[in-house]
Amino acid sequence: MAMDSKSKIISYRGGMYLLLAILIIALIGGFITYHFSLLSHNRTINGIDEGIFFAIIGVAGVSIVIALMLAVRLNRNIKSLERAATAMENGADIESIPNFANDELGDIARHIIDLYRRLREASEDVEREHDNALHEQQEKLRIKRQLTNNINHELKTPVAAIQGYLETMITSKDMTAEERESFIAKCYAHCQRLTQLLTDVSTITRLEDGSNRIERDSVDLRAIVDEVASEVALLPDDKRMRVNISLPDSMPIKGNSTLLMSIMKNLTDNAIAYSGGRDIYIKLVGEDETMYTISFADNGIGIDDDHIDHIFERFYRIDKGRSRKLGGTGLGLSIVKNSVLFHGGDISVENRKVGGLEFTFTLPKA
């Protein structure tokens, strides 16, 4: 299309010169004809006729000069338009396209360039959206592959342990009842870990693939926190922590009760398993017309700053051996973050100056 425009510009310029040449030839021919017509009619030319004749010649000459100047200016604009067509054909930036004179042709050229600019911006937007969609799709596939690989890896440990215990019980006929009960208890513990892993994976998958189908209702967050605190109070002494709650008596949240329970339960389990502290602090630190800002903290040992940016990643463990020994799946904090994001909030974490970790997150009011 650009080549057709260039050909039309060249044809237009050639036609302009041809018309100008025809005009000059016609004027000269007309003047000569007029002059000889006078000679043949009067045989003599008096001073007045001769003055009129040369005046006409002068006006014609000035007209030709003016026409030539206009033609040169028009030719300059046409050349600029031709360069612009070439630049647009080569995909040049708008800034590199030459400027045009403030006349009708310049206005038309600027209008064409503006259309080119908008077309190029639209094309770049479409290309950018396509690249983003492709990147997002590839990232989802990468995350799913990573999740699948991690699940396979995480399943191997408890399955191998269960298989080992069962094989030992089958092959060892002289096991005491106490040893057998111990092996059965260990198998049961690994089965619980498998169940928790499958539950966590189901929650992650549900958040990613079915977030539009997850129901939202008005849920009292204070009631959920009180329920979690009552469960902590029933734990053995070596696992029990004091839960200090500084929340309003009622905190209606627009959300899903199961996911809100996952947030509080996973944060609590993480503090009990890894913080090494004795107290949990849950308090309201701010609110506006639409959101609550909640702090969940412990008074434990905290973690190294190198791990802060990674603790929400799936299957990320600071101490892999200790995490598996305590039955963690490595998905708890990832579920917390995704559940907060599902509700339209955000979450951050930092080490407290007095020791321990503090999670700060927002949730929408009902």
C-alpha positions in Angstrom: 0.0 0.0 0.0 2.9 2.3 0.8 4.4 1.6 -2.6 1.1 2.5 -4.3 1.1 5.8 -2.4 4.6 6.5 -3.4 3.8 5.8 -7.1 0.8 8.1 -6.9 2.9 10.9 -5.4 5.5 10.6 -8.2 2.8 10.6 -10.8 1.2 13.6 -9.2 4.5 15.5 -9.2 5.2 14.6 -12.8 1.7 15.7 -13.9 2.2 19.0 -12.0 5.4 19.8 -14.0 3.7 18.8 -17.2 0.8 21.1 -16.6 3.1 23.9 -15.7 5.1 23.4 -18.9 1.9 23.3 -21.0 0.8 26.5 -19.3 4.0 28.3 -20.2 3.9 27.0 -23.8 0.3 28.0 -24.1 1.0 31.5 -22.8 4.0 32.0 -25.1 2.0 30.6 -28.0 -0.9 32.9 -27.2 1.2 36.0 -27.0 3.0 35.2 -30.3 -0.3 34.6 -32.0 -1.8 37.8 -30.6 1.2 39.8 -31.7 1.2 38.6 -35.3 -2.6 39.0 -35.3 -2.1 42.7 -34.6 0.6 43.0 -37.2 -1.6 41.4 -39.9 -4.6 43.5 -38.9 -3.0 47.0 -38.6 0.4 46.4 -40.3 1.7 48.7 -37.7 1.7 48.8 -33.9 1.3 52.1 -32.3 2.8 52.9 -28.9 -0.3 52.2 -26.9 -0.8 48.7 -28.4 2.8 47.9 -27.9 2.6 49.0 -24.3 -0.5 46.8 -23.7 1.3 43.9 -25.3 4.4 44.2 -23.2 2.2 44.7 -20.1 0.4 41.4 -20.8 3.8 39.8 -21.3 5.0 41.2 -18.0 1.8 39.9 -16.2 2.2 36.6 -17.8 5.9 36.4 -16.7 5.0 37.3 -13.1 2.2 34.7 -13.2 4.7 32.1 -14.4 7.2 33.0 -11.7 4.4 32.8 -9.0 3.2 29.6 -10.4 6.8 28.3 -10.4 7.3 29.3 -6.8 4.0 27.6 -5.8 5.1 24.5 -7.8 8.5 24.4 -6.0 6.7 24.7 -2.6 4.2 22.1 -3.6 7.0 19.9 -4.8 8.8 20.3 -1.4 5.7 19.2 0.4 5.2 16.3 -1.9 8.9 15.2 -1.3 8.2 15.5 2.5 5.1 13.3 2.1 7.1 10.9 0.0 9.7 10.6 2.7 7.0 10.1 5.3 5.5 7.4 3.2 8.9 5.7 2.9 9.4 6.1 6.7 6.0 4.6 7.5 6.6 1.8 5.1 9.8 1.0 7.0 8.0 1.2 10.4 9.9 4.3 11.5 9.0 6.2 14.7 6.7 9.2 14.4 9.5 11.5 15.7 11.6 10.6 12.6 9.0 11.7 10.1 9.7 15.2 8.7 7.5 18.2 9.5 5.1 19.7 6.9 4.3 23.3 5.9 1.2 24.9 7.3 -1.0 24.6 4.2 -3.7 22.3 2.9 -1.3 19.5 1.8 0.5 19.8 5.2 -2.8 19.4 7.1 -3.7 16.3 5.0 -0.2 14.9 5.6 -0.4 15.5 9.4 -3.8 13.9 9.4 -2.4 10.8 7.6 0.5 10.7 10.1 -1.9 10.9 13.0 -3.9 8.0 11.6 -0.6 6.1 11.2 0.3 6.9 14.8 -3.0 5.7 16.2 -2.9 2.6 14.0 0.6 1.8 15.2 -0.3 2.4 18.9 -3.3 0.1 18.5 -1.1 -2.5 16.8 1.5 -2.2 19.7 -1.3 -2.5 22.3 -2.6 -5.7 20.6 0.9 -7.1 20.4 1.6 -6.2 24.0 -1.7 -7.9 25.2 -0.9 -10.9 23.1 2.6 -11.1 24.7 1.2 -10.7 28.2 -1.4 -13.3 27.6 1.2 -15.7 26.2 3.5 -15.0 29.1 0.7 -15.5 31.6 -0.2 -18.8 29.9 3.4 -20.0 30.0 3.7 -18.9 33.6 0.6 -20.8 34.5 1.9 -23.9 32.7 5.3 -23.5 34.5 3.7 -23.2 37.9 1.5 -26.2 37.2 4.4 -28.3 36.1 6.4 -27.1 39.2 3.4 -27.9 41.4 3.0 -31.3 39.9 6.7 -32.1 40.4 6.7 -30.8 43.9 3.6 -32.8 44.7 5.2 -36.0 43.4 8.3 -35.3 45.4 6.2 -34.6 48.6 4.1 -37.7 48.1 7.1 -40.0 47.9 8.3 -39.4 51.5 5.1 -40.4 53.4 4.2 -43.1 50.9 7.7 -44.7 51.2 7.5 -44.4 55.0 4.1 -46.1 55.1 5.3 -48.8 52.8 8.4 -49.4 54.9 6.5 -49.7 58.1 3.9 -52.0 56.6 6.5 -54.3 55.0 8.3 -54.5 58.4 5.1 -55.5 60.2 4.3 -58.1 57.5 7.8 -59.7 57.4 8.6 -59.4 61.2 6.5 -62.1 62.8 8.1 -61.7 66.2 7.2 -58.0 66.7 5.8 -57.0 70.0 2.4 -55.5 70.3 4.0 -52.3 71.5 6.2 -52.1 68.4 3.3 -52.9 66.1 1.2 -50.1 67.7 4.1 -47.7 67.3 4.4 -48.5 63.6 0.7 -48.2 63.1 0.7 -44.8 64.8 3.5 -43.7 62.5 1.6 -44.9 59.4 -1.4 -43.0 60.7 0.7 -39.8 61.1 2.0 -40.1 57.5 -1.6 -40.7 56.3 -2.7 -37.5 58.0 0.2 -35.6 56.3 -0.9 -37.0 52.9 -4.5 -35.9 53.7 -3.3 -32.4 54.6 -1.2 -32.2 51.4 -4.1 -33.2 49.2 -6.4 -30.7 51.0 -3.8 -27.9 50.5 -3.4 -28.8 46.8 -7.1 -28.9 46.4 -7.4 -25.4 47.9 -4.6 -24.0 45.7 -6.2 -25.5 42.6 -9.6 -24.2 43.7 -8.2 -20.6 44.1 -6.5 -20.7 40.7 -9.0 -22.4 38.5 -12.3 -21.9 40.1 -12.1 -18.5 41.9 -15.1 -17.2 40.0 -17.2 -20.1 41.4 -16.2 -19.6 45.0 -19.1 -18.2 47.0 -18.8 -15.0 49.0 -21.0 -14.1 52.0 -20.9 -11.9 55.0 -18.6 -13.7 57.4 -17.7 -12.7 61.0 -13.9 -12.8 61.1 -13.9 -12.4 64.9 -15.9 -15.7 65.2 -13.3 -17.4 63.0 -10.5 -16.1 65.1 -12.2 -17.2 68.4 -12.7 -20.7 66.9 -9.0 -21.0 66.0 -8.0 -19.7 69.5 -10.3 -22.3 71.1 -8.6 -25.1 69.1 -5.1 -23.8 70.1 -6.2 -23.9 73.8 -6.8 -27.7 73.5 -3.4 -28.5 72.2 -0.7 -30.2 74.4 1.5 -28.0 76.5 4.5 -28.3 74.1 2.4 -27.1 71.2 0.1 -24.6 72.9 0.5 -20.9 72.5 -1.3 -18.0 74.1 -3.6 -16.2 71.6 -4.0 -12.5 72.4 -6.9 -11.0 70.5 -7.5 -7.3 70.0 -10.3 -7.2 67.6 -13.9 -5.7 67.7 -16.6 -8.0 68.9 -17.9 -8.3 65.4 -15.9 -8.0 62.1 -18.2 -8.7 59.1 -16.1 -9.6 56.1 -17.3 -10.0 52.5 -15.7 -13.4 51.6 -15.6 -17.1 51.8 -15.7 -18.7 55.3 -13.5 -21.7 54.3 -10.8 -19.5 52.9 -10.9 -17.0 55.8 -10.5 -20.0 58.2 -7.5 -21.2 56.0 -5.9 -17.8 56.5 -6.1 -17.8 60.3 -5.5 -21.5 60.7 -2.4 -21.6 58.5 -0.9 -18.5 60.1 -1.5 -20.1 63.5 -0.1 -23.5 62.6 3.0 -21.8 61.1 3.6 -19.9 64.3 3.1 -23.0 66.5 5.4 -25.1 64.3 8.2 -22.8 63.5 8.3 -19.6 65.6 9.6 -21.0 68.8 7.5 -18.4 70.7 4.8 -18.5 73.3 2.4 -15.8 72.2 0.3 -15.0 69.2 -1.0 -11.4 68.8 -4.0 -10.8 66.5 -5.2 -7.2 66.3 -6.9 -4.6 64.2 -4.3 -2.0 63.2 -6.4 0.1 60.8 -9.5 0.4 58.8 -11.2 2.6 56.3 -14.6 2.6 54.6 -14.0 -0.6 52.7 -11.1 -2.5 54.3 -9.8 -3.9 57.6 -6.1 -4.0 58.2 -5.1 -6.9 60.5 -1.8 -7.8 62.1 -0.9 -11.4 63.0 2.3 -11.6 65.0 4.3 -14.0 67.3 7.1 -13.4 69.7 9.4 -16.1 68.4 12.8 -16.1 66.7 11.7 -14.7 63.3 13.6 -15.7 60.2 16.6 -14.5 58.2 15.9 -11.6 55.9 17.1 -13.7 53.0 14.0 -15.9 53.4 11.4 -13.1 53.8 10.8 -12.6 50.1 10.3 -16.4 49.5 8.1 -17.6 52.4 4.9 -17.3 50.3 6.3 -19.5 47.6 4.9 -23.0 47.2 6.9 -25.7 48.9 9.4 -23.2 50.1 11.0 -24.3 53.3 13.6 -22.6 55.5 14.5 -25.9 57.2 13.4 -28.8 54.9 14.1 -31.6 57.4 12.4 -29.9 60.3 9.4 -28.9 58.2 8.8 -32.5 57.0 9.4 -33.8 60.5 6.7 -31.5 61.8 4.3 -32.5 59.1 4.2 -29.3 57.1 3.2 -29.4 53.4 5.0 -26.3 52.4 1.7 -24.8 51.0 0.3 -23.1 54.1 1.6 -19.6 53.6 1.0 -19.8 49.8 -2.6 -20.6 50.6 -2.7 -17.6 53.0 -1.4 -15.2 50.4 -3.7 -16.5 47.6 -6.7 -16.4 49.9 -6.0 -12.8 50.9 -5.6 -11.9 47.2 -8.8 -13.7 46.3 -10.6 -11.4 48.8 -9.1 -8.3 47.1 -6.6 -7.6 49.9 -2.8 -7.6 50.1 -0.4 -9.1 52.6 3.2 -8.4 53.7 5.5 -9.9 56.3 8.5 -8.6 58.3 10.6 -9.4 61.3 9.5 -7.6 64.5 12.0 -5.5 66.3 11.2 -7.3 69.5 11.4 -10.7 67.9 9.1 -12.9 65.8 7.3 -12.4 62.6 4.4 -10.0 61.8 2.0 -10.6 58.9 -0.1 -7.5 58.0 -3.0 -8.1 55.6 -6.2 -6.4 54.5 -9.7 -7.9 54.0 -12.9 -6.2 52.7 -15.7 -5.2 54.9 -19.1 -6.7 54.2 
